[in-house]
Amino acid sequence: MISTKEMKNCIGENILVTFTDGERLSTHCEEYVRKAQEDEEPMLFVSNNLALYQSEIEGIEIL
């Protein structure tokens, strides 16, 4: 799982996301959303209206 600092650094960038299951996705990061409540987790909104949760992301490479 990546840090919130890494997630924030991706805003407005083209990124390559590696998921915890080994899948990879090349996309554009549109927004970082912090957790609003204790039972939630931070996420990234990316192209095609996808939301990527912090726990799903193994790593991010800025392209």
N, C-alpha and C positions, 0 to 999 in steps of 0.2 A: 504494500500500500504506500502511496506517495504522500508527501507532506502537503499541507495547505499552502505553504510558501511556493512550492513547485506549481501547484494548481493556479495560483494567482499570477505567476510569471507567464502563463500561457495566453492570457487575455489578448485578443486581437491577432494571434499568431496562427500560422498553419502548423499543425502538430501531427505527430505519429504516436498514437496511443497503443500501449501494450497492456492487455487485460490479464487478470489473474489466471484465466483459463488458457492463455497463450495466443488468443486471437489478437489481430492488429487492425487498426483503423487509422487511415489518413484523413484528416478533417481540419476544419477551421474552428478555433475556440472563440465563441462569441461573448461568453459571460461566466464569471465565477459567482456562485451563490453559497454564502456561508450558512451554517446550520442555524435555524431560527430557535429551535428548542433542543433540549438535551437528548431526546430520543431520535433526532434527525441526524443526517450527516451532510457534509459539504458536497457540492456537485458542480460540474461544468456543463454549460449549455453549449452545444456545438452545432454545426451545420445540419440541415434536415430535421430540425426540432428534436434532437436527441439530448437526453440528460444522462451524464455519466457520473455515477456516484463514486466517491473517494475509495470505498472498499473494493470496487470493481477494477481499479486501475493499478497495475503493477509498475508502470513507468510511462513517462512522456518525453518525447524528443521534439524540440522545436526545430522546424525545417527552415 
